[in-house]
């Protein structure tokens, strides 16, 4: 089970909540470099949120250098520089 729960009291959009949670899990070492993340569809189904919401969070995390997606390999955690982890 992926460790994420929606905070209904938050003003943040759901995709931002998910992005923040995944970035936190990477920064604290729960998700290590090379760890494979669930597919977008798989995670959406598992945590009962829309596919597009998960996709938007993953795209932002890729843009920020936290994760990478390679055809045939899936989505994995990248090595995060100390400067990036200090920002969160």
C-alpha positions as CSV (number, residue, x, y, z in Angstrom):
1,X,0.0,0.0,0.0
2,X,1.4,3.4,-1.0
3,X,1.7,5.7,2.0
4,X,-0.6,8.6,1.0
5,X,-3.8,10.0,2.4
6,X,-5.7,12.9,1.0
7,X,-5.9,15.9,3.4
8,X,-9.4,17.2,2.8
9,X,-8.7,20.3,5.0
10,X,-5.8,21.4,2.8
11,X,-6.0,24.2,0.4
12,X,-3.5,22.5,-1.8
13,X,-4.7,20.8,-5.0
14,X,-4.7,17.0,-4.8
15,X,-1.8,16.6,-7.3
16,X,0.3,19.0,-5.2
17,X,-0.4,17.0,-2.0
18,X,0.7,13.8,-3.8
19,X,3.8,15.5,-5.3
20,X,4.8,16.8,-1.9
21,X,4.3,13.4,-0.3
22,X,6.4,11.5,-2.9
23,X,9.2,14.2,-2.7
24,X,9.1,13.9,1.1
25,X,9.4,10.1,0.9
26,X,12.4,10.5,-1.4
27,X,14.1,13.1,0.7
28,X,13.7,11.1,4.0
29,X,15.1,8.0,2.4
30,X,11.9,5.9,2.5
31,X,12.1,5.8,-1.3
32,X,15.7,5.3,-2.4
33,X,17.4,5.9,-5.7
34,X,16.5,3.1,-8.1
35,X,13.2,2.2,-6.3
36,X,10.4,1.6,-8.7
37,X,7.2,3.6,-8.3
38,X,3.8,2.3,-9.1
39,X,2.5,3.0,-12.6
40,X,0.3,6.0,-12.9
41,X,-2.8,3.8,-13.4
42,X,-1.8,1.5,-10.7
43,X,-1.3,4.3,-8.1
44,X,-4.5,6.0,-9.2
45,X,-6.4,2.8,-8.6
46,X,-4.6,2.0,-5.3
47,X,-5.3,5.4,-3.7
48,X,-8.6,6.0,-5.4
49,X,-7.8,9.2,-7.2
50,X,-8.0,10.2,-10.9
51,X,-5.3,9.0,-13.3
52,X,-4.7,12.6,-14.5
53,X,-4.0,13.7,-10.9
54,X,-1.3,11.1,-10.5
55,X,0.1,11.8,-13.9
56,X,0.4,15.6,-13.2
57,X,2.2,14.8,-9.9
58,X,4.6,12.4,-11.7
59,X,5.3,15.0,-14.5
60,X,6.2,17.7,-11.9
61,X,8.4,15.3,-10.0
62,X,10.2,14.4,-13.3
63,X,10.6,18.1,-14.2
64,X,12.1,18.6,-10.7
65,X,14.5,15.7,-11.1
66,X,13.1,13.5,-8.4
67,X,12.0,10.6,-10.6
68,X,12.6,9.4,-14.2
69,X,10.5,7.3,-16.5
70,X,12.0,5.1,-19.1
71,X,10.1,3.0,-21.7
72,X,10.1,-0.6,-20.7
73,X,11.7,0.2,-17.3
74,X,8.9,2.1,-15.6
75,X,9.3,5.1,-13.2
76,X,12.1,5.1,-10.7
77,X,13.5,7.4,-8.1
78,X,16.6,9.3,-9.1
79,X,19.5,10.3,-6.9
80,X,18.6,13.6,-5.3
81,X,21.3,16.2,-4.8
82,X,21.7,17.5,-1.2
83,X,20.7,21.1,-2.4
84,X,17.4,19.8,-3.6
85,X,16.6,17.9,-0.5
86,X,17.3,20.9,1.7
87,X,14.7,23.0,-0.2
88,X,11.8,20.8,1.0
